[in-house]
Amino acid sequence: MWSTVRLSDLAATGRTDAEFYQPGFLQFEGLARSTGQQLDNLFSEIIQPTEFIREYSPIGTCAHFWRTQNVRRGYVDTDNVEFIDWTIFSQVHNAHVQEGDVLITRTGANAGDCAVVPPGTQNVAVSSHTLRLVPKDVEIGYAVGVFFASDYGRDILLRTVSGSSRPQITKEMLQSIHLPDFRSIKAELTQLMRAFYRERERSKALYAEAETLLLAELGLDDLDLSHQSTYTLQPGVDGRATGRGALSAEVLSGA
């Protein structure tokens, strides 16, 4: 397997590794260049959110914070989230997300995981270990997010990973990706993804309802698992309670 690459292309990307120039990647790039456009033409901003000292707040009292673990391949896990103080939240404006934003984990074990911010998202900040792509219109955000979550699109995204000591997807390499023309399908993809998120919320509600019904049927819906105090009576040599046993006897008798 081999590829022929122009010297000017090497200079433009700064990459000389063979993996970057696999025939499949070059074929895709040629198609995307002829039918679509460069990624940064579809987004108004590509942001690496500001880092801050992680001091999480009690659940339900403050703004939501999505860690990289919340950005799954194809969807955002909105259940297992953390919370941050409103003061901290107000200081990281570039980390605030809204529907249609594309989130990409840029480094770490799940680098390359990509998801679109779902409808109804409010008061949420994301980790600095993600890249936040702000689309020029919500529908193109959904289209690009779905593409990067697909097998083929994920390979294209992971192609941009660079660095040996700490491999990561950089803003600069991401900007250079060429993408096909999604205009004819972006509305349908948006409808499908919004429906997916609605069904996901509905499935969680149905699961909770089924769990409640099951526990009630088994008589476990009012189960008290709190620690119950117990005492042991230890008789002495003459048969009378001594030491801990005496104290236990007094407690049990209500003395």
C-alpha positions as a Markdown table, in Angstrom:
| # | Residue | x | y | z |
|---|---|---|---|---|
| 1 | Met | 0.0 | 0.0 | 0.0 |
| 2 | Trp | 1.5 | 3.4 | -1.0 |
| 3 | Ser | 0.5 | 6.9 | -1.9 |
| 4 | Thr | 1.9 | 9.6 | -4.1 |
| 5 | Val | 1.9 | 13.0 | -2.4 |
| 6 | Arg | 3.0 | 16.4 | -3.7 |
| 7 | Leu | 5.7 | 18.1 | -1.7 |
| 8 | Ser | 3.6 | 21.2 | -1.2 |
| 9 | Asp | 1.0 | 19.1 | 0.6 |
| 10 | Leu | 3.6 | 18.0 | 3.1 |
| 11 | Ala | 4.5 | 21.6 | 3.8 |
| 12 | Ala | 0.9 | 22.6 | 4.2 |
| 13 | Thr | 0.1 | 20.0 | 6.9 |
| 14 | Gly | 3.6 | 19.6 | 8.5 |
| 15 | Arg | 2.9 | 15.8 | 8.5 |
| 16 | Thr | 5.4 | 13.3 | 7.0 |
| 17 | Asp | 4.1 | 10.1 | 8.6 |
| 18 | Ala | 2.8 | 7.4 | 6.2 |
| 19 | Glu | -0.4 | 6.8 | 8.3 |
| 20 | Phe | -1.6 | 10.4 | 7.5 |
| 21 | Tyr | -1.4 | 9.7 | 3.8 |
| 22 | Gln | -3.1 | 6.4 | 3.5 |
| 23 | Pro | -4.9 | 5.9 | 0.1 |
| 24 | Gly | -8.3 | 5.9 | 1.7 |
| 25 | Phe | -7.7 | 9.3 | 3.4 |
| 26 | Leu | -6.4 | 10.8 | 0.2 |
| 27 | Gln | -9.4 | 9.5 | -1.7 |
| 28 | Phe | -11.8 | 11.0 | 0.8 |
| 29 | Glu | -9.9 | 14.3 | 0.8 |
| 30 | Gly | -10.1 | 14.5 | -3.0 |
| 31 | Leu | -13.9 | 13.9 | -2.9 |
| 32 | Ala | -14.5 | 16.4 | -0.1 |
| 33 | Arg | -12.4 | 19.1 | -1.8 |
| 34 | Ser | -14.4 | 18.8 | -5.0 |
| 35 | Thr | -17.9 | 18.6 | -3.5 |
| 36 | Gly | -17.7 | 20.3 | -0.1 |
| 37 | Gln | -15.6 | 22.8 | 1.8 |
| 38 | Gln | -13.1 | 23.2 | 4.7 |
| 39 | Leu | -14.4 | 22.6 | 8.2 |
| 40 | Asp | -13.7 | 26.1 | 9.6 |
| 41 | Asn | -16.0 | 27.6 | 6.9 |
| 42 | Leu | -18.9 | 25.8 | 8.5 |
| 43 | Phe | -18.2 | 27.0 | 12.1 |
| 44 | Ser | -18.1 | 30.5 | 13.5 |
| 45 | Glu | -15.6 | 29.4 | 16.2 |
| 46 | Ile | -13.5 | 26.4 | 17.2 |
| 47 | Ile | -12.8 | 26.8 | 20.9 |
| 48 | Gln | -10.6 | 25.1 | 23.5 |
| 49 | Pro | -12.5 | 26.1 | 26.7 |
| 50 | Thr | -10.7 | 27.8 | 29.6 |
| 51 | Glu | -9.4 | 25.5 | 32.3 |
| 52 | Phe | -10.3 | 26.3 | 35.9 |
| 53 | Ile | -9.7 | 24.7 | 39.4 |
| 54 | Arg | -12.1 | 21.8 | 39.7 |
| 55 | Glu | -14.2 | 22.4 | 42.8 |
| 56 | Tyr | -17.5 | 20.6 | 42.4 |
| 57 | Ser | -20.6 | 21.7 | 44.2 |
| 58 | Pro | -23.5 | 19.7 | 45.7 |
| 59 | Ile | -25.8 | 18.2 | 43.2 |
| 60 | Gly | -28.6 | 20.3 | 41.9 |
| 61 | Thr | -27.5 | 23.6 | 43.4 |
| 62 | Cys | -25.4 | 25.2 | 40.6 |
| 63 | Ala | -24.5 | 25.1 | 36.9 |
| 64 | His | -23.9 | 21.8 | 35.2 |
| 65 | Phe | -20.4 | 20.7 | 34.2 |
| 66 | Trp | -19.7 | 18.1 | 31.5 |
| 67 | Arg | -16.4 | 16.2 | 31.9 |
| 68 | Thr | -14.8 | 14.4 | 28.9 |
| 69 | Gln | -16.5 | 11.2 | 30.1 |
| 70 | Asn | -19.9 | 12.8 | 29.3 |
| 71 | Val | -19.0 | 13.2 | 25.7 |
| 72 | Arg | -19.7 | 9.8 | 24.3 |
| 73 | Arg | -19.4 | 8.6 | 20.7 |
| 74 | Gly | -22.7 | 9.9 | 19.1 |
| 75 | Tyr | -24.4 | 11.3 | 22.2 |
| 76 | Val | -23.9 | 13.3 | 25.4 |
| 77 | Asp | -24.4 | 11.4 | 28.7 |
| 78 | Thr | -26.5 | 14.0 | 30.6 |
| 79 | Asp | -27.0 | 11.8 | 33.7 |
| 80 | Asn | -23.6 | 11.5 | 35.4 |
| 81 | Val | -22.7 | 15.2 | 35.5 |
| 82 | Glu | -21.0 | 17.4 | 38.0 |
| 83 | Phe | -21.9 | 20.9 | 39.3 |
| 84 | Ile | -19.9 | 24.0 | 39.6 |
| 85 | Asp | -20.5 | 27.3 | 41.4 |
| 86 | Trp | -22.2 | 30.1 | 39.5 |
| 87 | Thr | -19.2 | 32.4 | 40.1 |
| 88 | Ile | -16.9 | 29.9 | 38.4 |
| 89 | Phe | -19.4 | 29.3 | 35.6 |
| 90 | Ser | -19.6 | 33.0 | 34.8 |
| 91 | Gln | -15.8 | 33.2 | 34.4 |
| 92 | Val | -15.6 | 30.6 | 31.7 |
| 93 | His | -17.9 | 32.0 | 29.0 |
| 94 | Asn | -16.2 | 30.1 | 26.2 |
| 95 | Ala | -17.1 | 26.8 | 27.9 |
| 96 | His | -20.8 | 27.5 | 27.8 |
| 97 | Val | -22.6 | 25.3 | 25.3 |
| 98 | Gln | -25.9 | 25.4 | 23.4 |
| 99 | Glu | -27.8 | 23.1 | 21.1 |
| 100 | Gly | -25.9 | 22.2 | 17.9 |
| 101 | Asp | -22.4 | 22.7 | 19.3 |
| 102 | Val | -20.1 | 19.9 | 18.3 |
| 103 | Leu | -18.0 | 18.6 | 21.2 |
| 104 | Ile | -14.8 | 16.6 | 20.5 |
| 105 | Thr | -12.6 | 15.0 | 23.1 |
| 106 | Arg | -9.2 | 16.2 | 22.1 |
| 107 | Thr | -6.9 | 14.1 | 24.3 |
| 108 | Gly | -6.9 | 11.2 | 26.7 |
| 109 | Ala | -8.2 | 7.6 | 26.5 |
| 110 | Asn | -11.4 | 8.6 | 24.7 |
| 111 | Ala | -9.8 | 11.1 | 22.3 |
| 112 | Gly | -11.9 | 11.4 | 19.2 |
| 113 | Asp | -15.3 | 10.8 | 20.8 |
| 114 | Cys | -17.7 | 13.3 | 19.3 |
| 115 | Ala | -21.3 | 14.3 | 20.1 |
| 116 | Val | -23.7 | 17.2 | 19.4 |
| 117 | Val | -25.1 | 19.2 | 22.3 |
| 118 | Pro | -28.8 | 18.1 | 22.6 |
| 119 | Pro | -31.9 | 20.4 | 22.6 |
| 120 | Gly | -32.9 | 22.1 | 25.8 |
| 121 | Thr | -29.4 | 22.4 | 27.1 |
| 122 | Gln | -29.0 | 25.4 | 29.5 |
| 123 | Asn | -26.4 | 26.5 | 32.0 |
| 124 | Val | -23.8 | 23.9 | 31.0 |
| 125 | Ala | -20.0 | 24.3 | 30.8 |
| 126 | Val | -17.6 | 21.8 | 29.3 |
| 127 | Ser | -14.1 | 20.6 | 30.1 |
| 128 | Ser | -11.0 | 22.2 | 28.6 |
| 129 | His | -10.0 | 18.7 | 27.4 |
| 130 | Thr | -12.7 | 19.0 | 24.7 |
| 131 | Leu | -12.9 | 21.2 | 21.6 |
| 132 | Arg | -16.2 | 23.1 | 21.2 |
| 133 | Leu | -17.2 | 23.8 | 17.6 |
| 134 | Val | -19.9 | 26.5 | 17.3 |
| 135 | Pro | -21.8 | 26.0 | 14.0 |
| 136 | Lys | -23.0 | 28.8 | 11.7 |
| 137 | Asp | -26.4 | 27.0 | 11.9 |
| 138 | Val | -27.7 | 24.3 | 14.2 |
| 139 | Glu | -28.4 | 21.9 | 11.4 |
| 140 | Ile | -24.9 | 21.8 | 10.1 |
| 141 | Gly | -23.7 | 21.2 | 13.7 |
| 142 | Tyr | -25.9 | 18.0 | 13.8 |
| 143 | Ala | -24.7 | 16.9 | 10.4 |
| 144 | Val | -21.0 | 17.2 | 11.2 |
| 145 | Gly | -21.4 | 15.7 | 14.7 |
| 146 | Val | -23.2 | 12.6 | 13.2 |
| 147 | Phe | -20.5 | 12.3 | 10.6 |
| 148 | Phe | -17.6 | 12.3 | 13.1 |
| 149 | Ala | -19.5 | 9.8 | 15.3 |
| 150 | Ser | -19.7 | 7.4 | 12.3 |
| 151 | Asp | -17.0 | 4.8 | 11.7 |
| 152 | Tyr | -15.8 | 6.5 | 8.6 |
| 153 | Gly | -15.9 | 10.0 | 10.1 |
| 154 | Arg | -14.2 | 8.9 | 13.3 |
| 155 | Asp | -11.3 | 7.6 | 11.2 |
| 156 | Ile | -11.0 | 11.0 | 9.4 |
| 157 | Leu | -11.1 | 12.8 | 12.8 |
| 158 | Leu | -8.5 | 10.5 | 14.4 |
| 159 | Arg | -6.3 | 11.1 | 11.4 |
| 160 | Thr | -5.6 | 14.6 | 12.8 |
| 161 | Val | -4.2 | 13.3 | 16.1 |
| 162 | Ser | -0.6 | 14.5 | 16.5 |
| 163 | Gly | 2.1 | 14.6 | 19.1 |
| 164 | Ser | 4.2 | 11.7 | 20.6 |
| 165 | Ser | 4.4 | 12.5 | 24.3 |
| 166 | Arg | 0.8 | 13.6 | 24.6 |
| 167 | Pro | -1.2 | 12.9 | 21.4 |
| 168 | Gln | -4.1 | 15.2 | 20.8 |
| 169 | Ile | -6.5 | 16.7 | 18.3 |
| 170 | Thr | -5.5 | 20.3 | 17.8 |
| 171 | Lys | -7.6 | 23.2 | 16.7 |
| 172 | Glu | -5.2 | 23.9 | 13.8 |
| 173 | Met | -5.3 | 20.4 | 12.4 |
| 174 | Leu | -9.1 | 20.2 | 12.8 |
| 175 | Gln | -9.6 | 23.4 | 10.8 |
| 176 | Ser | -7.8 | 21.9 | 7.8 |
| 177 | Ile | -10.2 | 19.0 | 7.4 |
| 178 | His | -12.3 | 19.1 | 4.2 |
| 179 | Leu | -15.9 | 17.8 | 4.6 |
| 180 | Pro | -18.5 | 16.7 | 2.0 |
| 181 | Asp | -21.5 | 18.9 | 1.2 |
| 182 | Phe | -24.2 | 18.1 | 3.9 |
| 183 | Arg | -26.7 | 20.7 | 2.8 |
| 184 | Ser | -29.2 | 18.2 | 1.3 |
| 185 | Ile | -29.3 | 15.9 | 4.4 |
| 186 | Lys | -28.6 | 18.2 | 7.3 |
| 187 | Ala | -32.3 | 18.9 | 8.1 |
| 188 | Glu | -33.2 | 15.2 | 8.2 |
| 189 | Leu | -30.1 | 14.4 | 10.3 |
| 190 | Thr | -31.2 | 17.1 | 12.8 |
| 191 | Gln | -34.7 | 15.7 | 13.0 |
| 192 | Leu | -33.4 | 12.2 | 13.6 |
| 193 | Met | -30.9 | 13.3 | 16.3 |
| 194 | Arg | -33.5 | 15.4 | 18.1 |
| 195 | Ala | -35.9 | 12.4 | 18.0 |
| 196 | Phe | -33.1 | 10.2 | 19.4 |
| 197 | Tyr | -32.6 | 12.5 | 22.4 |
| 198 | Arg | -36.3 | 12.6 | 23.0 |
| 199 | Glu | -36.5 | 8.8 | 23.0 |
| 200 | Arg | -33.5 | 8.5 | 25.3 |
| 201 | Glu | -35.2 | 10.7 | 27.8 |
| 202 | Arg | -38.5 | 8.8 | 27.4 |
| 203 | Ser | -36.7 | 5.5 | 27.9 |
| 204 | Lys | -35.1 | 6.7 | 31.2 |
| 205 | Ala | -38.6 | 7.7 | 32.4 |
| 206 | Leu | -40.0 | 4.3 | 31.4 |
| 207 | Tyr | -37.2 | 2.4 | 33.1 |
| 208 | Ala | -37.7 | 4.4 | 36.3 |
| 209 | Glu | -41.4 | 3.6 | 36.2 |
| 210 | Ala | -40.7 | -0.1 | 35.7 |
| 211 | Glu | -38.2 | -0.2 | 38.6 |
| 212 | Thr | -40.8 | 1.5 | 40.9 |
| 213 | Leu | -43.4 | -1.1 | 39.9 |
| 214 | Leu | -41.1 | -4.0 | 40.4 |
| 215 | Leu | -40.0 | -2.8 | 43.9 |
| 216 | Ala | -43.6 | -2.3 | 45.0 |
| 217 | Glu | -44.6 | -5.8 | 43.8 |
| 218 | Leu | -41.7 | -7.3 | 45.7 |
| 219 | Gly | -42.5 | -5.3 | 48.8 |
| 220 | Leu | -39.2 | -3.5 | 48.7 |
| 221 | Asp | -40.4 | 0.0 | 48.0 |
| 222 | Asp | -40.4 | 1.0 | 51.7 |
| 223 | Leu | -37.4 | -1.0 | 52.8 |
| 224 | Asp | -35.5 | 0.5 | 55.7 |
| 225 | Leu | -31.8 | -0.4 | 55.4 |
| 226 | Ser | -30.6 | 2.0 | 58.1 |
| 227 | His | -28.2 | 0.6 | 60.7 |
| 228 | Gln | -30.0 | -0.9 | 63.7 |
| 229 | Ser | -28.2 | -0.7 | 67.1 |
| 230 | Thr | -27.6 | -4.2 | 68.7 |
| 231 | Tyr | -26.2 | -5.2 | 72.1 |
| 232 | Thr | -24.6 | -8.4 | 73.5 |
| 233 | Leu | -25.0 | -9.5 | 77.1 |
| 234 | Gln | -21.9 | -11.1 | 78.5 |
| 235 | Pro | -22.5 | -12.8 | 81.9 |
| 236 | Gly | -19.8 | -12.8 | 84.6 |
| 237 | Val | -18.3 | -15.8 | 86.5 |
| 238 | Asp | -21.2 | -15.7 | 89.1 |
| 239 | Gly | -23.8 | -15.4 | 86.3 |
| 240 | Arg | -24.3 | -11.7 | 86.7 |
| 241 | Ala | -23.6 | -9.2 | 83.9 |
| 242 | Thr | -20.3 | -7.4 | 84.1 |
| 243 | Gly | -18.4 | -4.9 | 82.0 |
| 244 | Arg | -20.0 | -4.3 | 78.6 |
| 245 | Gly | -22.7 | -6.8 | 79.5 |
| 246 | Ala | -23.8 | -4.7 | 82.5 |
| 247 | Leu | -24.0 | -1.6 | 80.3 |
| 248 | Ser | -25.9 | -3.6 | 77.7 |
| 249 | Ala | -28.4 | -4.9 | 80.3 |
| 250 | Glu | -29.0 | -1.3 | 81.6 |
| 251 | Val | -29.7 | -0.1 | 78.1 |
| 252 | Leu | -32.0 | -2.9 | 77.3 |
| 253 | Ser | -33.9 | -2.4 | 80.5 |
| 254 | Gly | -34.3 | 1.3 | 79.9 |
| 255 | Ala | -32.4 | 2.3 | 83.0 |
